[in-house]
Amino acid sequence: MRFAIMGSGGVGGYFGARLAEAGHEVTFIARGEHLAVMRRDGLEVSSIEGDLHLARVNATDDPAQVGAVDAILVAVKAWQVLEAAEAIRPLVGPETLVVPLENGVEAADILAEALGEAHVLEGLCGILAWKAAPGHIKHAGVAPFVRFGERDNHPSERGARLKAAFDAAHGVTAEIPDDIQAAVWGKFLFICAMSGIGAITRAPIGVTRRLPETREMIEGVLAEIAAVARARGVALAADAEARALRFIDALPEASTASMQRDIMGGHPSELESQNGAVVRLGREAGVATPINAMIHAALLPQERKARGEG
């Protein structure tokens, strides 16, 4: 298959590299020094699943140069999805699939509104990876997985074809869940809790899950998110919060979330797409979310400063 990777950092860089390694035609959309190094030296992936170096990669900062592809993996920050949707229009042909791999629960809605419902699958991924240096992706934790499916959960040939492409790739597990909305919210549970608690404490997950006071906060965030999801009609499993907590407990002690790292670095973050979204969607559904509201309010001044708004 022909893939385009919109956002070639830890997530897009890793999954795109594995697809290229498996023989698929992959174009990385990147910019700056990361793009320059990839064009010159290729793409290096240091991974607990096995290291990889692609000596030659297709990489560009202009999607219009690529033409229509079979599938686009959107792996930008959640707050960049609308901008990404406009940028990838030249990549979208009549049969092109667009799969968001963002944190959060609203990316597919944004893409569908911008590009047309027929093109968009719901999607999510799990991986602890980041851009260690230009042209170098570091994968340090979590067995990488992608999950995707039609937004109404009907089986489709195009979904099966995309799964087969991932199945051929080393170091990736692909799945089409019975209920993709429940899967997206299930992932949102742990990443939002991990992001919020890490961002306000500046501590790795190994510390915050161990201290009784911060562990209680994590559990409270999980309960609020689950309540919002169920109020919105998402069929979360009865043990969804317990599963999310087990996932958090299994992470390497030094793990941090990307939102936490962005906030600690003074950069714009996914605050509004994570804890802020819980508050906003909870308000719409009539569900109180006091812990997420506190986290959002505490981080908002720095977020606005990072965006040059305050």
Salt bridges, closest charged atoms under 4 A:
GLU21 OE1 - ARG18 NH1 3.14
GLU25 OE2 - ARG2 NE 3.28
ASP41 OD2 - ARG40 NH2 2.99
GLU86 OE1 - ARG89 NE 2.94
GLU106 OE2 - ARG280 NH1 2.73
ASP109 OD1 - ARG151 NH2 2.82
GLU117 OE2 - ARG151 NE 2.61
GLU122 OE1 - ARG151 NH1 3.16
GLU150 OE2 - ARG158 NE 2.73
ASP152 OD1 - HIS154 ND1 2.48
ASP167 OD2 - LYS163 NZ 2.88
GLU175 OE1 - ARG147 NE 3.15
GLU219 OE2 - ARG215 NE 3.73
ASP239 OD1 - ARG243 NE 3.12
GLU241 OE1 - ARG230 NH2 3.41
ASP249 OD2 - ARG215 NH2 2.86
ASP262 OD2 - LYS77 NZ 3.10
GLU272 OE2 - HIS296 NE2 2.87
GLU284 OE1 - ARG232 NH1 3.62
GLU303 OE2 - ARG307 NE 2.74
